Amino acid sequence: MNLKTIESIAGSQFVWAILCIIGVYVAYRAVKKYIEDLKTENQKREEKVLEIYEQQKLESKDREDRLMNHVERTTDTLSEINVSMDRLHEEVRTANGRIDDVWKHINITK
C-alpha cells in the first residue's frame, strides 16, 4: 500500500463512519458492563443489609425478651415488697394501739 491509498482511506467518510460506529459500540459495551457490575455490587450490598437487618432483629428480640423478663421479676419483687409493707403497716398500727393503751393506763394510774 502506498501513501496515497492510505490517505484516501483515512479521508473516506465511510471509514470514519465505521470507526464512529465501532467507537459507539465499544462505549456502549463499556457502559453496559459498568452498569452490570453496579447491579451486582448493589445486589451484594442489599443482601448484606438484609442479613444485618435480620441479625439486628434477632438481637432486638433477645433484648426485648430479657427486658420483659427483668420487668416481670421487678414486678414480682415490688409485689412482695408491697405485701411486706402492708404487714409492716399493720404491725405498726398494732404497736401504736398498744402504746396508746400503755399511755392510757399510765395516765389512769397517775
Gaussian input, Z-matrix of N, CA and C with variables (Angstrom, degrees):
# hf/3-21g

backbone

0 1
 N
 C     1     B1
 C     2     B2     1     A1
 N     3     B3     2     A2     1     D1
 C     4     B4     3     A3     2     D2
 C     5     B5     4     A4     3     D3
 N     6     B6     5     A5     4     D4
 C     7     B7     6     A6     5     D5
 C     8     B8     7     A7     6     D6
 N     9     B9     8     A8     7     D7
 C    10    B10     9     A9     8     D8
 C    11    B11    10    A10     9     D9
 N    12    B12    11    A11    10    D10
 C    13    B13    12    A12    11    D11
 C    14    B14    13    A13    12    D12
 N    15    B15    14    A14    13    D13
 C    16    B16    15    A15    14    D14
 C    17    B17    16    A16    15    D15
 N    18    B18    17    A17    16    D16
 C    19    B19    18    A18    17    D17
 C    20    B20    19    A19    18    D18
 N    21    B21    20    A20    19    D19
 C    22    B22    21    A21    20    D20
 C    23    B23    22    A22    21    D21
 N    24    B24    23    A23    22    D22
 C    25    B25    24    A24    23    D23
 C    26    B26    25    A25    24    D24
 N    27    B27    26    A26    25    D25
 C    28    B28    27    A27    26    D26
 C    29    B29    28    A28    27    D27
 N    30    B30    29    A29    28    D28
 C    31    B31    30    A30    29    D29
 C    32    B32    31    A31    30    D30
 N    33    B33    32    A32    31    D31
 C    34    B34    33    A33    32    D32
 C    35    B35    34    A34    33    D33
 N    36    B36    35    A35    34    D34
 C    37    B37    36    A36    35    D35
 C    38    B38    37    A37    36    D36
 N    39    B39    38    A38    37    D37
 C    40    B40    39    A39    38    D38
 C    41    B41    40    A40    39    D39
 N    42    B42    41    A41    40    D40
 C    43    B43    42    A42    41    D41
 C    44    B44    43    A43    42    D42
 N    45    B45    44    A44    43    D43
 C    46    B46    45    A45    44    D44
 C    47    B47    46    A46    45    D45
 N    48    B48    47    A47    46    D46
 C    49    B49    48    A48    47    D47
 C    50    B50    49    A49    48    D48
 N    51    B51    50    A50    49    D49
 C    52    B52    51    A51    50    D50
 C    53    B53    52    A52    51    D51
 N    54    B54    53    A53    52    D52
 C    55    B55    54    A54    53    D53
 C    56    B56    55    A55    54    D54
 N    57    B57    56    A56    55    D55
 C    58    B58    57    A57    56    D56
 C    59    B59    58    A58    57    D57
 N    60    B60    59    A59    58    D58
 C    61    B61    60    A60    59    D59
 C    62    B62    61    A61    60    D60
 N    63    B63    62    A62    61    D61
 C    64    B64    63    A63    62    D62
 C    65    B65    64    A64    63    D63
 N    66    B66    65    A65    64    D64
 C    67    B67    66    A66    65    D65
 C    68    B68    67    A67    66    D66
 N    69    B69    68    A68    67    D67
 C    70    B70    69    A69    68    D68
 C    71    B71    70    A70    69    D69
 N    72    B72    71    A71    70    D70
 C    73    B73    72    A72    71    D71
 C    74    B74    73    A73    72    D72
 N    75    B75    74    A74    73    D73
 C    76    B76    75    A75    74    D74
 C    77    B77    76    A76    75    D75
 N    78    B78    77    A77    76    D76
 C    79    B79    78    A78    77    D77
 C    80    B80    79    A79    78    D78
 N    81    B81    80    A80    79    D79
 C    82    B82    81    A81    80    D80
 C    83    B83    82    A82    81    D81
 N    84    B84    83    A83    82    D82
 C    85    B85    84    A84    83    D83
 C    86    B86    85    A85    84    D84
 N    87    B87    86    A86    85    D85
 C    88    B88    87    A87    86    D86
 C    89    B89    88    A88    87    D87
 N    90    B90    89    A89    88    D88
 C    91    B91    90    A90    89    D89
 C    92    B92    91    A91    90    D90
 N    93    B93    92    A92    91    D91
 C    94    B94    93    A93    92    D92
 C    95    B95    94    A94    93    D93
 N    96    B96    95    A95    94    D94
 C    97    B97    96    A96    95    D95
 C    98    B98    97    A97    96    D96
 N    99    B99    98    A98    97    D97
 C   100   B100    99    A99    98    D98
 C   101   B101   100   A100    99    D99
 N   102   B102   101   A101   100   D100
 C   103   B103   102   A102   101   D101
 C   104   B104   103   A103   102   D102
 N   105   B105   104   A104   103   D103
 C   106   B106   105   A105   104   D104
 C   107   B107   106   A106   105   D105
 N   108   B108   107   A107   106   D106
 C   109   B109   108   A108   107   D107
 C   110   B110   109   A109   108   D108
 N   111   B111   110   A110   109   D109
 C   112   B112   111   A111   110   D110
 C   113   B113   112   A112   111   D111
 N   114   B114   113   A113   112   D112
 C   115   B115   114   A114   113   D113
 C   116   B116   115   A115   114   D114
 N   117   B117   116   A116   115   D115
 C   118   B118   117   A117   116   D116
 C   119   B119   118   A118   117   D117
 N   120   B120   119   A119   118   D118
 C   121   B121   120   A120   119   D119
 C   122   B122   121   A121   120   D120
 N   123   B123   122   A122   121   D121
 C   124   B124   123   A123   122   D122
 C   125   B125   124   A124   123   D123
 N   126   B126   125   A125   124   D124
 C   127   B127   126   A126   125   D125
 C   128   B128   127   A127   126   D126
 N   129   B129   128   A128   127   D127
 C   130   B130   129   A129   128   D128
 C   131   B131   130   A130   129   D129
 N   132   B132   131   A131   130   D130
 C   133   B133   132   A132   131   D131
 C   134   B134   133   A133   132   D132
 N   135   B135   134   A134   133   D133
 C   136   B136   135   A135   134   D134
 C   137   B137   136   A136   135   D135
 N   138   B138   137   A137   136   D136
 C   139   B139   138   A138   137   D137
 C   140   B140   139   A139   138   D138
 N   141   B141   140   A140   139   D139
 C   142   B142   141   A141   140   D140
 C   143   B143   142   A142   141   D141
 N   144   B144   143   A143   142   D142
 C   145   B145   144   A144   143   D143
 C   146   B146   145   A145   144   D144
 N   147   B147   146   A146   145   D145
 C   148   B148   147   A147   146   D146
 C   149   B149   148   A148   147   D147
 N   150   B150   149   A149   148   D148
 C   151   B151   150   A150   149   D149
 C   152   B152   151   A151   150   D150
 N   153   B153   152   A152   151   D151
 C   154   B154   153   A153   152   D152
 C   155   B155   154   A154   153   D153
 N   156   B156   155   A155   154   D154
 C   157   B157   156   A156   155   D155
 C   158   B158   157   A157   156   D156
 N   159   B159   158   A158   157   D157
 C   160   B160   159   A159   158   D158
 C   161   B161   160   A160   159   D159
 N   162   B162   161   A161   160   D160
 C   163   B163   162   A162   161   D161
 C   164   B164   163   A163   162   D162
 N   165   B165   164   A164   163   D163
 C   166   B166   165   A165   164   D164
 C   167   B167   166   A166   165   D165
 N   168   B168   167   A167   166   D166
 C   169   B169   168   A168   167   D167
 C   170   B170   169   A169   168   D168
 N   171   B171   170   A170   169   D169
 C   172   B172   171   A171   170   D170
 C   173   B173   172   A172   171   D171
 N   174   B174   173   A173   172   D172
 C   175   B175   174   A174   173   D173
 C   176   B176   175   A175   174   D174
 N   177   B177   176   A176   175   D175
 C   178   B178   177   A177   176   D176
 C   179   B179   178   A178   177   D177
 N   180   B180   179   A179   178   D178
 C   181   B181   180   A180   179   D179
 C   182   B182   181   A181   180   D180
 N   183   B183   182   A182   181   D181
 C   184   B184   183   A183   182   D182
 C   185   B185   184   A184   183   D183
 N   186   B186   185   A185   184   D184
 C   187   B187   186   A186   185   D185
 C   188   B188   187   A187   186   D186
 N   189   B189   188   A188   187   D187
 C   190   B190   189   A189   188   D188
 C   191   B191   190   A190   189   D189
 N   192   B192   191   A191   190   D190
 C   193   B193   192   A192   191   D191
 C   194   B194   193   A193   192   D192
 N   195   B195   194   A194   193   D193
 C   196   B196   195   A195   194   D194
 C   197   B197   196   A196   195   D195
 N   198   B198   197   A197   196   D196
 C   199   B199   198   A198   197   D197
 C   200   B200   199   A199   198   D198
 N   201   B201   200   A200   199   D199
 C   202   B202   201   A201   200   D200
 C   203   B203   202   A202   201   D201
 N   204   B204   203   A203   202   D202
 C   205   B205   204   A204   203   D203
 C   206   B206   205   A205   204   D204
 N   207   B207   206   A206   205   D205
 C   208   B208   207   A207   206   D206
 C   209   B209   208   A208   207   D207
 N   210   B210   209   A209   208   D208
 C   211   B211   210   A210   209   D209
 C   212   B212   211   A211   210   D210
 N   213   B213   212   A212   211   D211
 C   214   B214   213   A213   212   D212
 C   215   B215   214   A214   213   D213
 N   216   B216   215   A215   214   D214
 C   217   B217   216   A216   215   D215
 C   218   B218   217   A217   216   D216
 N   219   B219   218   A218   217   D217
 C   220   B220   219   A219   218   D218
 C   221   B221   220   A220   219   D219
 N   222   B222   221   A221   220   D220
 C   223   B223   222   A222   221   D221
 C   224   B224   223   A223   222   D222
 N   225   B225   224   A224   223   D223
 C   226   B226   225   A225   224   D224
 C   227   B227   226   A226   225   D225
 N   228   B228   227   A227   226   D226
 C   229   B229   228   A228   227   D227
 C   230   B230   229   A229   228   D228
 N   231   B231   230   A230   229   D229
 C   232   B232   231   A231   230   D230
 C   233   B233   232   A232   231   D231
 N   234   B234   233   A233   232   D232
 C   235   B235   234   A234   233   D233
 C   236   B236   235   A235   234   D234
 N   237   B237   236   A236   235   D235
 C   238   B238   237   A237   236   D236
 C   239   B239   238   A238   237   D237
 N   240   B240   239   A239   238   D238
 C   241   B241   240   A240   239   D239
 C   242   B242   241   A241   240   D240
 N   243   B243   242   A242   241   D241
 C   244   B244   243   A243   242   D242
 C   245   B245   244   A244   243   D243
 N   246   B246   245   A245   244   D244
 C   247   B247   246   A246   245   D245
 C   248   B248   247   A247   246   D246
 N   249   B249   248   A248   247   D247
 C   250   B250   249   A249   248   D248
 C   251   B251   250   A250   249   D249
 N   252   B252   251   A251   250   D250
 C   253   B253   252   A252   251   D251
 C   254   B254   253   A253   252   D252
 N   255   B255   254   A254   253   D253
 C   256   B256   255   A255   254   D254
 C   257   B257   256   A256   255   D255
 N   258   B258   257   A257   256   D256
 C   259   B259   258   A258   257   D257
 C   260   B260   259   A259   258   D258
 N   261   B261   260   A260   259   D259
 C   262   B262   261   A261   260   D260
 C   263   B263   262   A262   261   D261
 N   264   B264   263   A263   262   D262
 C   265   B265   264   A264   263   D263
 C   266   B266   265   A265   264   D264
 N   267   B267   266   A266   265   D265
 C   268   B268   267   A267   266   D266
 C   269   B269   268   A268   267   D267
 N   270   B270   269   A269   268   D268
 C   271   B271   270   A270   269   D269
 C   272   B272   271   A271   270   D270
 N   273   B273   272   A272   271   D271
 C   274   B274   273   A273   272   D272
 C   275   B275   274   A274   273   D273
 N   276   B276   275   A275   274   D274
 C   277   B277   276   A276   275   D275
 C   278   B278   277   A277   276   D276
 N   279   B279   278   A278   277   D277
 C   280   B280   279   A279   278   D278
 C   281   B281   280   A280   279   D279
 N   282   B282   281   A281   280   D280
 C   283   B283   282   A282   281   D281
 C   284   B284   283   A283   282   D282
 N   285   B285   284   A284   283   D283
 C   286   B286   285   A285   284   D284
 C   287   B287   286   A286   285   D285
 N   288   B288   287   A287   286   D286
 C   289   B289   288   A288   287   D287
 C   290   B290   289   A289   288   D288
 N   291   B291   290   A290   289   D289
 C   292   B292   291   A291   290   D290
 C   293   B293   292   A292   291   D291
 N   294   B294   293   A293   292   D292
 C   295   B295   294   A294   293   D293
 C   296   B296   295   A295   294   D294
 N   297   B297   296   A296   295   D295
 C   298   B298   297   A297   296   D296
 C   299   B299   298   A298   297   D297
 N   300   B300   299   A299   298   D298
 C   301   B301   300   A300   299   D299
 C   302   B302   301   A301   300   D300
 N   303   B303   302   A302   301   D301
 C   304   B304   303   A303   302   D302
 C   305   B305   304   A304   303   D303
 N   306   B306   305   A305   304   D304
 C   307   B307   306   A306   305   D305
 C   308   B308   307   A307   306   D306
 N   309   B309   308   A308   307   D307
 C   310   B310   309   A309   308   D308
 C   311   B311   310   A310   309   D309
 N   312   B312   311   A311   310   D310
 C   313   B313   312   A312   311   D311
 C   314   B314   313   A313   312   D312
 N   315   B315   314   A314   313   D313
 C   316   B316   315   A315   314   D314
 C   317   B317   316   A316   315   D315
 N   318   B318   317   A317   316   D316
 C   319   B319   318   A318   317   D317
 C   320   B320   319   A319   318   D318
 N   321   B321   320   A320   319   D319
 C   322   B322   321   A321   320   D320
 C   323   B323   322   A322   321   D321
 N   324   B324   323   A323   322   D322
 C   325   B325   324   A324   323   D323
 C   326   B326   325   A325   324   D324
 N   327   B327   326   A326   325   D325
 C   328   B328   327   A327   326   D326
 C   329   B329   328   A328   327   D327

   B1=1.4530
   B2=1.5132
   B3=1.2679
   B4=1.4621
   B5=1.5263
   B6=1.2964
   B7=1.4655
   B8=1.5135
   B9=1.3350
   B10=1.4682
   B11=1.5126
   B12=1.2958
   B13=1.4582
   B14=1.5309
   B15=1.3252
   B16=1.4584
   B17=1.5200
   B18=1.3317
   B19=1.4624
   B20=1.5207
   B21=1.3180
   B22=1.4697
   B23=1.5281
   B24=1.3292
   B25=1.4782
   B26=1.5291
   B27=1.3482
   B28=1.4607
   B29=1.5263
   B30=1.3022
   B31=1.4558
   B32=1.5131
   B33=1.2835
   B34=1.4632
   B35=1.5283
   B36=1.3326
   B37=1.4654
   B38=1.5262
   B39=1.2881
   B40=1.4580
   B41=1.5353
   B42=1.3294
   B43=1.4640
   B44=1.5270
   B45=1.3448
   B46=1.4680
   B47=1.5363
   B48=1.2972
   B49=1.4693
   B50=1.5293
   B51=1.3190
   B52=1.4624
   B53=1.5293
   B54=1.3512
   B55=1.4656
   B56=1.5362
   B57=1.3226
   B58=1.4682
   B59=1.5299
   B60=1.3239
   B61=1.4650
   B62=1.5273
   B63=1.3179
   B64=1.4699
   B65=1.5284
   B66=1.3383
   B67=1.4678
   B68=1.5261
   B69=1.3382
   B70=1.4633
   B71=1.5280
   B72=1.3306
   B73=1.4618
   B74=1.5315
   B75=1.3346
   B76=1.4605
   B77=1.5334
   B78=1.3175
   B79=1.4695
   B80=1.5312
   B81=1.3219
   B82=1.4667
   B83=1.5230
   B84=1.3300
   B85=1.4707
   B86=1.5382
   B87=1.3216
   B88=1.4625
   B89=1.5311
   B90=1.3245
   B91=1.4639
   B92=1.5310
   B93=1.3288
   B94=1.4635
   B95=1.5333
   B96=1.3066
   B97=1.4734
   B98=1.5286
   B99=1.3230
   B100=1.4624
   B101=1.5320
   B102=1.3301
   B103=1.4666
   B104=1.5258
   B105=1.3236
   B106=1.4615
   B107=1.5311
   B108=1.3251
   B109=1.4678
   B110=1.5277
   B111=1.3378
   B112=1.4668
   B113=1.5259
   B114=1.3365
   B115=1.4663
   B116=1.5232
   B117=1.3153
   B118=1.4656
   B119=1.5257
   B120=1.3181
   B121=1.4631
   B122=1.5247
   B123=1.3345
   B124=1.4640
   B125=1.5267
   B126=1.3324
   B127=1.4598
   B128=1.5341
   B129=1.3279
   B130=1.4676
   B131=1.5312
   B132=1.3247
   B133=1.4704
   B134=1.5291
   B135=1.3242
   B136=1.4604
   B137=1.5226
   B138=1.3372
   B139=1.4537
   B140=1.5288
   B141=1.3243
   B142=1.4648
   B143=1.5296
   B144=1.3376
   B145=1.4654
   B146=1.5307
   B147=1.3296
   B148=1.4604
   B149=1.5240
   B150=1.3225
   B151=1.4639
   B152=1.5254
   B153=1.3268
   B154=1.4683
   B155=1.5283
   B156=1.3295
   B157=1.4647
   B158=1.5286
   B159=1.3304
   B160=1.4602
   B161=1.5275
   B162=1.3288
   B163=1.4624
   B164=1.5262
   B165=1.3263
   B166=1.4684
   B167=1.5224
   B168=1.3237
   B169=1.4594
   B170=1.5342
   B171=1.3258
   B172=1.4625
   B173=1.5340
   B174=1.3195
   B175=1.4645
   B176=1.5273
   B177=1.3142
   B178=1.4632
   B179=1.5310
   B180=1.3197
   B181=1.4673
   B182=1.5218
   B183=1.3275
   B184=1.4589
   B185=1.5308
   B186=1.3442
   B187=1.4701
   B188=1.5264
   B189=1.3146
   B190=1.4622
   B191=1.5325
   B192=1.3294
   B193=1.4673
   B194=1.5311
   B195=1.3335
   B196=1.4674
   B197=1.5254
   B198=1.3231
   B199=1.4632
   B200=1.5313
   B201=1.3238
   B202=1.4679
   B203=1.5286
   B204=1.3287
   B205=1.4586
   B206=1.5227
   B207=1.3248
   B208=1.4691
   B209=1.5286
   B210=1.3216
   B211=1.4715
   B212=1.5240
   B213=1.3271
   B214=1.4638
   B215=1.5288
   B216=1.3409
   B217=1.4670
   B218=1.5254
   B219=1.3301
   B220=1.4642
   B221=1.5207
   B222=1.3149
   B223=1.4663
   B224=1.5189
   B225=1.3350
   B226=1.4675
   B227=1.5258
   B228=1.3203
   B229=1.4721
   B230=1.5177
   B231=1.3209
   B232=1.4687
   B233=1.5214
   B234=1.3102
   B235=1.4695
   B236=1.5204
   B237=1.3372
   B238=1.4585
   B239=1.5319
   B240=1.3189
   B241=1.4679
   B242=1.5230
   B243=1.3328
   B244=1.4606
   B245=1.5240
   B246=1.3304
   B247=1.4713
   B248=1.5238
   B249=1.3344
   B250=1.4743
   B251=1.5237
   B252=1.3260
   B253=1.4689
   B254=1.5303
   B255=1.3324
   B256=1.4693
   B257=1.5241
   B258=1.3510
   B259=1.4643
   B260=1.5233
   B261=1.3384
   B262=1.4637
   B263=1.5285
   B264=1.3204
   B265=1.4637
   B266=1.5292
   B267=1.3147
   B268=1.4662
   B269=1.5212
   B270=1.3421
   B271=1.4596
   B272=1.5303
   B273=1.3427
   B274=1.4708
   B275=1.5187
   B276=1.3127
   B277=1.4725
   B278=1.5293
   B279=1.3263
   B280=1.4651
   B281=1.5285
   B282=1.3456
   B283=1.4717
   B284=1.5158
   B285=1.3245
   B286=1.4676
   B287=1.5188
   B288=1.3301
   B289=1.4682
   B290=1.5096
   B291=1.3305
   B292=1.4661
   B293=1.5296
   B294=1.3398
   B295=1.4674
   B296=1.5171
   B297=1.3456
   B298=1.4707
   B299=1.5236
   B300=1.3423
   B301=1.4611
   B302=1.5278
   B303=1.3448
   B304=1.4692
   B305=1.5213
   B306=1.3244
   B307=1.4720
   B308=1.5218
   B309=1.2950
   B310=1.4749
   B311=1.5273
   B312=1.3271
   B313=1.4624
   B314=1.5352
   B315=1.3274
   B316=1.4770
   B317=1.5080
   B318=1.3295
   B319=1.4583
   B320=1.5305
   B321=1.2924
   B322=1.4657
   B323=1.5348
   B324=1.3149
   B325=1.4528
   B326=1.5016
   B327=1.2836
   B328=1.4717
   B329=1.4660
   A1=108.31
   A2=112.20
   A3=115.80
   A4=109.84
   A5=115.37
   A6=122.86
   A7=111.77
   A8=118.41
   A9=121.49
   A10=111.30
   A11=116.62
   A12=119.96
   A13=110.21
   A14=115.56
   A15=120.15
   A16=110.19
   A17=118.02
   A18=121.46
   A19=111.12
   A20=117.42
   A21=119.76
   A22=110.71
   A23=116.35
   A24=119.12
   A25=109.96
   A26=117.57
   A27=121.73
   A28=111.27
   A29=118.07
   A30=121.62
   A31=112.78
   A32=118.53
   A33=122.41
   A34=110.78
   A35=115.18
   A36=120.50
   A37=110.65
   A38=116.29
   A39=121.02
   A40=110.53
   A41=116.60
   A42=121.23
   A43=109.75
   A44=117.75
   A45=120.75
   A46=111.08
   A47=116.67
   A48=119.80
   A49=109.80
   A50=116.20
   A51=120.47
   A52=110.06
   A53=116.87
   A54=120.42
   A55=111.61
   A56=116.82
   A57=120.64
   A58=110.77
   A59=115.94
   A60=119.61
   A61=109.88
   A62=116.98
   A63=120.82
   A64=110.36
   A65=117.38
   A66=121.67
   A67=111.71
   A68=116.37
   A69=120.48
   A70=109.87
   A71=117.07
   A72=121.32
   A73=110.75
   A74=116.60
   A75=120.96
   A76=110.07
   A77=116.86
   A78=120.37
   A79=110.06
   A80=117.03
   A81=121.45
   A82=110.57
   A83=116.97
   A84=121.02
   A85=110.83
   A86=117.09
   A87=120.88
   A88=110.44
   A89=116.59
   A90=120.95
   A91=109.77
   A92=116.55
   A93=120.62
   A94=109.98
   A95=117.69
   A96=122.03
   A97=110.28
   A98=117.01
   A99=121.94
   A100=110.49
   A101=116.73
   A102=121.33
   A103=110.21
   A104=117.69
   A105=120.43
   A106=110.93
   A107=116.22
   A108=119.78
   A109=110.77
   A110=115.94
   A111=119.52
   A112=111.13
   A113=116.35
   A114=119.63
   A115=110.61
   A116=116.41
   A117=120.66
   A118=110.69
   A119=115.95
   A120=120.17
   A121=111.02
   A122=116.62
   A123=120.54
   A124=111.27
   A125=116.42
   A126=120.08
   A127=110.14
   A128=116.82
   A129=120.50
   A130=110.33
   A131=115.86
   A132=119.40
   A133=111.03
   A134=116.02
   A135=119.83
   A136=110.39
   A137=117.22
   A138=120.60
   A139=110.45
   A140=116.59
   A141=121.09
   A142=110.06
   A143=116.76
   A144=120.86
   A145=110.06
   A146=117.10
   A147=119.95
   A148=111.26
   A149=116.52
   A150=120.83
   A151=110.26
   A152=116.14
   A153=120.64
   A154=109.70
   A155=116.98
   A156=121.30
   A157=110.22
   A158=116.47
   A159=120.01
   A160=110.81
   A161=116.55
   A162=120.51
   A163=110.04
   A164=117.10
   A165=120.85
   A166=110.99
   A167=115.74
   A168=120.26
   A169=110.00
   A170=116.72
   A171=120.49
   A172=110.84
   A173=116.40
   A174=119.59
   A175=110.70
   A176=116.32
   A177=120.72
   A178=110.12
   A179=116.73
   A180=121.09
   A181=109.91
   A182=116.36
   A183=120.79
   A184=110.66
   A185=116.30
   A186=120.11
   A187=110.87
   A188=116.00
   A189=120.45
   A190=110.51
   A191=116.49
   A192=119.72
   A193=110.92
   A194=116.08
   A195=119.18
   A196=110.67
   A197=116.68
   A198=120.36
   A199=111.12
   A200=116.37
   A201=119.29
   A202=110.71
   A203=116.34
   A204=120.42
   A205=110.52
   A206=115.18
   A207=120.04
   A208=110.89
   A209=117.31
   A210=120.98
   A211=109.97
   A212=117.65
   A213=120.21
   A214=111.14
   A215=116.70
   A216=119.31
   A217=110.70
   A218=116.22
   A219=120.05
   A220=110.46
   A221=116.83
   A222=121.04
   A223=110.27
   A224=116.85
   A225=120.24
   A226=110.61
   A227=115.73
   A228=120.05
   A229=110.59
   A230=116.93
   A231=119.90
   A232=111.23
   A233=117.65
   A234=120.35
   A235=110.25
   A236=116.14
   A237=120.14
   A238=110.60
   A239=116.46
   A240=120.49
   A241=110.16
   A242=116.95
   A243=121.55
   A244=110.95
   A245=116.39
   A246=120.19
   A247=109.47
   A248=116.55
   A249=120.26
   A250=110.42
   A251=117.25
   A252=120.66
   A253=110.45
   A254=117.32
   A255=119.83
   A256=111.02
   A257=116.50
   A258=119.88
   A259=110.90
   A260=116.10
   A261=120.34
   A262=110.11
   A263=116.16
   A264=120.73
   A265=110.46
   A266=117.39
   A267=120.86
   A268=110.74
   A269=115.89
   A270=119.17
   A271=110.66
   A272=117.11
   A273=120.42
   A274=109.80
   A275=116.50
   A276=120.14
   A277=110.32
   A278=116.51
   A279=120.54
   A280=110.24
   A281=115.97
   A282=119.70
   A283=110.74
   A284=118.65
   A285=122.01
   A286=110.63
   A287=115.78
   A288=119.34
   A289=111.20
   A290=116.16
   A291=119.77
   A292=111.26
   A293=115.70
   A294=119.32
   A295=110.25
   A296=116.91
   A297=120.10
   A298=110.09
   A299=116.67
   A300=120.37
   A301=110.70
   A302=115.98
   A303=120.24
   A304=109.40
   A305=118.21
   A306=121.40
   A307=110.42
   A308=116.00
   A309=118.37
   A310=110.08
   A311=114.21
   A312=118.45
   A313=111.21
   A314=116.25
   A315=120.18
   A316=109.73
   A317=117.83
   A318=121.31
   A319=111.45
   A320=118.80
   A321=121.64
   A322=109.62
   A323=115.84
   A324=119.30
   A325=113.04
   A326=119.75
   A327=121.46
   A328=111.90
   D1=135.82
   D2=178.44
   D3=-99.58
   D4=174.98
   D5=-174.52
   D6=-64.94
   D7=-36.72
   D8=-179.75
   D9=-65.29
   D10=-39.80
   D11=179.74
   D12=-65.64
   D13=-41.69
   D14=179.13
   D15=-64.82
   D16=-41.78
   D17=178.40
   D18=-64.07
   D19=-39.66
   D20=-179.28
   D21=-69.58
   D22=-36.19
   D23=177.12
   D24=-68.11
   D25=-43.03
   D26=-179.65
   D27=-67.10
   D28=-29.44
   D29=-179.71
   D30=-87.17
   D31=-6.64
   D32=-177.49
   D33=-73.49
   D34=133.97
   D35=178.18
   D36=-67.17
   D37=-30.95
   D38=179.33
   D39=-61.99
   D40=-45.18
   D41=179.77
   D42=-63.61
   D43=-44.31
   D44=179.18
   D45=-65.30
   D46=-35.33
   D47=177.41
   D48=-65.03
   D49=-43.75
   D50=178.03
   D51=-62.36
   D52=-44.74
   D53=179.36
   D54=-62.36
   D55=-39.61
   D56=177.52
   D57=-64.91
   D58=-42.90
   D59=178.64
   D60=-62.55
   D61=-44.18
   D62=177.82
   D63=-62.39
   D64=-42.36
   D65=178.81
   D66=-62.07
   D67=-44.26
   D68=178.62
   D69=-64.29
   D70=-41.49
   D71=179.30
   D72=-62.24
   D73=-45.11
   D74=179.06
   D75=-63.19
   D76=-43.33
   D77=178.45
   D78=-63.40
   D79=-42.19
   D80=178.38
   D81=-59.86
   D82=-46.70
   D83=179.82
   D84=-62.65
   D85=-39.58
   D86=-179.98
   D87=-65.52
   D88=-44.11
   D89=179.18
   D90=-65.68
   D91=-41.62
   D92=-179.82
   D93=-62.93
   D94=-43.86
   D95=177.99
   D96=-62.87
   D97=-42.52
   D98=178.78
   D99=-61.08
   D100=-44.23
   D101=179.68
   D102=-65.22
   D103=-41.65
   D104=178.36
   D105=-63.62
   D106=-40.45
   D107=177.18
   D108=-63.17
   D109=-41.04
   D110=177.69
   D111=-63.53
   D112=-41.26
   D113=178.94
   D114=-62.04
   D115=-44.13
   D116=179.17
   D117=-62.43
   D118=-45.61
   D119=179.51
   D120=-63.45
   D121=-42.63
   D122=179.25
   D123=-64.25
   D124=-38.05
   D125=178.97
   D126=-65.19
   D127=-41.49
   D128=177.67
   D129=-63.37
   D130=-42.83
   D131=178.91
   D132=-64.07
   D133=-41.60
   D134=179.50
   D135=-62.82
   D136=-42.25
   D137=177.74
   D138=-62.19
   D139=-40.93
   D140=179.22
   D141=-64.87
   D142=-43.12
   D143=178.75
   D144=-62.38
   D145=-42.69
   D146=178.60
   D147=-65.18
   D148=-38.01
   D149=177.32
   D150=-63.34
   D151=-45.03
   D152=178.52
   D153=-64.09
   D154=-40.68
   D155=179.40
   D156=-60.56
   D157=-46.79
   D158=-179.85
   D159=-63.72
   D160=-40.22
   D161=178.14
   D162=-63.29
   D163=-44.70
   D164=178.67
   D165=-63.93
   D166=-36.22
   D167=179.01
   D168=-63.63
   D169=-43.72
   D170=178.51
   D171=-65.58
   D172=-43.51
   D173=178.72
   D174=-63.97
   D175=-38.53
   D176=178.80
   D177=-64.59
   D178=-42.06
   D179=178.43
   D180=-62.60
   D181=-41.89
   D182=178.36
   D183=-62.51
   D184=-45.19
   D185=177.78
   D186=-61.05
   D187=-42.60
   D188=-179.82
   D189=-63.11
   D190=-42.87
   D191=179.18
   D192=-62.97
   D193=-44.19
   D194=178.80
   D195=-63.95
   D196=-40.75
   D197=179.24
   D198=-64.28
   D199=-43.79
   D200=179.13
   D201=-64.22
   D202=-37.75
   D203=176.15
   D204=-61.67
   D205=-44.50
   D206=177.93
   D207=-63.05
   D208=-43.48
   D209=179.36
   D210=-61.89
   D211=-41.83
   D212=179.33
   D213=-64.38
   D214=-42.69
   D215=177.85
   D216=-64.34
   D217=-41.09
   D218=178.54
   D219=-63.33
   D220=-41.19
   D221=178.44
   D222=-62.88
   D223=-43.61
   D224=177.91
   D225=-61.45
   D226=-44.39
   D227=179.48
   D228=-62.47
   D229=-43.38
   D230=178.71
   D231=-64.81
   D232=-35.04
   D233=176.24
   D234=-63.96
   D235=-42.96
   D236=177.73
   D237=-63.27
   D238=-41.56
   D239=177.73
   D240=-62.34
   D241=-40.51
   D242=178.90
   D243=-61.76
   D244=-43.97
   D245=178.40
   D246=-63.07
   D247=-43.95
   D248=179.40
   D249=-62.49
   D250=-41.49
   D251=179.11
   D252=-64.64
   D253=-38.83
   D254=177.25
   D255=-62.64
   D256=-43.45
   D257=177.67
   D258=-63.82
   D259=-42.58
   D260=178.76
   D261=-62.38
   D262=-40.90
   D263=178.47
   D264=-60.87
   D265=-42.57
   D266=178.81
   D267=-66.14
   D268=-40.40
   D269=179.42
   D270=-65.54
   D271=-40.40
   D272=177.52
   D273=-64.63
   D274=-42.22
   D275=178.38
   D276=-61.30
   D277=-43.46
   D278=178.34
   D279=-63.64
   D280=-44.36
   D281=178.97
   D282=-62.37
   D283=-40.99
   D284=177.15
   D285=-61.18
   D286=-41.29
   D287=177.83
   D288=-61.69
   D289=-42.66
   D290=179.16
   D291=-66.20
   D292=-42.12
   D293=178.11
   D294=-62.16
   D295=-41.77
   D296=176.95
   D297=-60.37
   D298=-40.85
   D299=178.77
   D300=-63.42
   D301=-40.61
   D302=178.97
   D303=-63.71
   D304=-45.32
   D305=179.72
   D306=-64.07
   D307=-39.85
   D308=177.42
   D309=-62.19
   D310=-43.62
   D311=-179.62
   D312=-64.76
   D313=-39.75
   D314=177.92
   D315=-64.95
   D316=-44.40
   D317=-179.41
   D318=-66.68
   D319=-31.54
   D320=-179.49
   D321=-72.50
   D322=-38.81
   D323=-176.44
   D324=-76.24
   D325=-14.06
   D326=-179.80
   D327=-78.75

